[in-house]
Amino acid sequence: NPFLHTTTFGGNPLACAAAIATINVILEERLCERARTVGDIFLAKLKSTIKPYTPQLTLDARGKGLMLALEFADTDIGFRVSKGLFREKVLVAGTLVNAKTIRIEPPLTITLEQVDNVINALGKVLKEIASELKPQLINEPILKPAPINILQQTVLSRQL
């Protein structure tokens, strides 16, 4: 009977104990509330940091809790920012098929000092890119966002 075995880990006592312990830590350490509070601070700092570069380089900073995103004028700028952040030891991720919008998804335990490190790294990288592109930005009109293909919009992009 193929239904005698329906899952590898379902009902496993060790896996269940680990899940219960994880839920207890989330509740006892109020990690959901912490994510909301730190996320609001982080998002405000992201918006402030990108403001001087909007709309030439950046378009938006958005998020909920600690699931954050930065949207750029085009994929190339997003890729350059990601590469610069990697160099600064900040890990970010693209969305689905491009880097026009990148995700910042730190752990629930990120400290405010670490948030400031990310903000400082982002400011440094944006300043470098802006200075590299400055002659281009002066001589050319503001970069126009590429038309969005419906298939390129991810659920995350729409929600954030």
Secondary structure, DSSP 8 states (H G I E B T S, - for coil): -GGG---SSTT-HHHHHHHHHHHHHHHHTTHHHHHHHHHHHHHHHHHHHHGGGTTTTEEEEEEETTEEEEEESSHHHHHHHHHHHHHTT---EEETTEEEEEEE---TT--HHHHHHHHHHHHHHHHHHHHHHHHHHHHS---------GGG--HHHHH-
